[in-house]
């Protein structure tokens, strides 16, 4: 079972909602923090309200931190496979006051709320902005980060 001061990450690309929820529950996650700029999804079960309701059914709280989402230009770079451009855009975005405030909020939640998981779309955390969020929290707060990968059913 997971312990407090632990940060997980997960992406839902090519994965059914049930598999993601199962993975979160198995890891002992108590709070899912959605770090997508846009919380609507074409994938069943991953739009904000549906996701929050499904998490609630499993005893997992939901929070959306919109300012930690990737700006449109970064999303376009990601879709084009330009990960260096994504990194450059997102690094600049993280310097905005709004993003810094939400990083501080996430940091406090990780310390107070038990196991927390950040979620976005990309399955591979190496090609996703959640990687850089997790690295900041890990470096600043010394928390252990684990990248979850839900099974493709």
Buried (B, 14 or more C-beta within 10 A) or exposed (E): EBEEBBBBBBBBBEBBBBBBBBBBEEBBBBBBBBBBBEBEBEBEBBBBEBBBEBBEEEEBBBBBBBBBBBBEBBBBBBEEEBEEBBBBBBEEBBEEEEBEEBBEBBBEBBBEBBBBBBBBBBBEBEBBBBBBBBEBBBEEBEBEBBBBBBEEE
